[in-house]
Each structure stands twice: as C-alpha cells, then as structure tokens.
C-alpha cells in the first residue's frame, strides 16, 4: 500500500513543480512592465510638452503678426487722415483766395452770416487776446498780482456744494446751541432757523475766532500750486540763461533786489572794486 501511494506523491510533486514556473511568470511580467512603463510615460509627457510649446509659439507668432498688421493699418489711417486734412485746408485756403480776388466785397458779405451777438463776442475775444499779449511783460507788482489772481481763479475747481452745505448746516447748529438762532417748526413739520431780524436759515455774523482748520486736500493743493509756480519761475529763468547760484555772499533780501544788485555790479564794479578791497584789508582812509 505504501508503494502504491508513492506514485501519487510523485505525481503531485511533479504537478507542483509544473505549477511553479507559471506562478513566477506574472511576477516577471510585472517587473518588466514596471521597468518599461516610466520611460514610455516620460516620452509621452515630453512629446505633449513639445506639442504645447509649439502651439504656444504659433499662437505668439500669430498674435505678433496681427499686432503688426493693426499698427500698420493705424499708421496708414493716420497718414491718410493727415493728408486729407492737409488737402482740405489747402482747398479751403485756395477757395478763400479765389473768392476774395473775384469779389472785393467778399469779407463784408461773409460777415452777413454772423449775428450781432456773435460779432460782439468775436470783437471781445480779439481785444482780450491783444490785452493778454500786451501784458506779458512785467509792468509792476500790482499788475503782476492781478494776473496771477485771475489765472488762479480760472484754474479753480468747481464749487463743492455738498461740502458748503455741510459747513453751513454745522454753523447753523452751532449758533442754535449758542442761542444766536432760534428753531421754528411750521405746520408742515419743516424745521428752520430764524435770527433776530427774521432771516431764515441765515448764519449770524460772528467775530472770527481763527479756529478754522483747512482740510488735508486743501493743504496739498496749496503746496502743489506753490511748487508749480516755483518750477515755472525756475524754468523761465533757465530759458533766459539766468542761474540761481547762491553759493557766494548773500547781499540781497529778495530776488528783485538780487537782480538790482547784479545790475549795479555790472556797471560799477570796475570803479568800486579797489575801494571794497581796501575796506576788506582795513587799509582804507
């Protein structure tokens, strides 16, 4: 019986041995796949990046060409518009000269198209331009201050009505608390202030207490105006070839006095140099 069982054991061993290679083959295949797959993934990723890079390069090139085309078109349009404007001006001037040469009363007839108000407004503008041209040079300090004042008035911003209304309401409230104004309510429920003279919503004149503090925006605007004026002054002096070099002795109290002293020096230095040097040495009689 024992001998009969041996062939079965040998058969089972052979079966196990025959199964062993089949069990190892998937491991070898998996290891082989792990070795090959990263290289394949790297190549595919590199190829995808190259394709994306080429697409971006093509997009950049097309954008550059489109931009250059738009710039050229804009330059061509600008050049054409300039030429057309120049031709139109030349045509208008030629037509004006032709009509003026053919008709001696051309100017008088052309003025028929304007109303009296337009003619008066034109004359006022021309007179104002002439006055401005005449007042360019420095005459006196009063005239200069007047010109600066008018220029600053023209450059002023629009009135801030909201801020004005807020300051007025604050002042009315303060005067009501002081007893200078009285609050009155009408039948409709509206509340307003009344002073002793019967004026409605009108602040009472008070002695100025010098407690007003300007806003930061107002201070910044004042500083900007002063700096702008100083830059304009230095630019004008540089255009005239004048150098504000204060490295020497200060013998003046303001800019006009400095200019006056420089003028005196130009005319009288050749006569007074020896006298000044004698005073400085202490040898003057």
ABEGO torsion letter per residue (X at the ends): XAAAAAAAAAAAAAAAAAAAAAAAAAAAAAAAAAAAAAAAAAAAAAAAAAAAAAAAAAAAAAAAAAAAAAAAAAAAAAAAAAAAAAAAAAAAAAAAAAAAAABAAAAAAAAAABBAAAAAAAAAAAAAAAAAAAAABBABAAAAAAAAAAAAAAABBBBBAAAAAAAAAAAAAAAAAAGABBBBBBAAGBBBBBBAAGBBGBBBBBBBAGABBBBAAAAAAAAAAAAAAAAAAAAAAAAAGBBBBAABBBABABAAAAAAAAAAAAAAAAAAAAAAAAAAAGABX
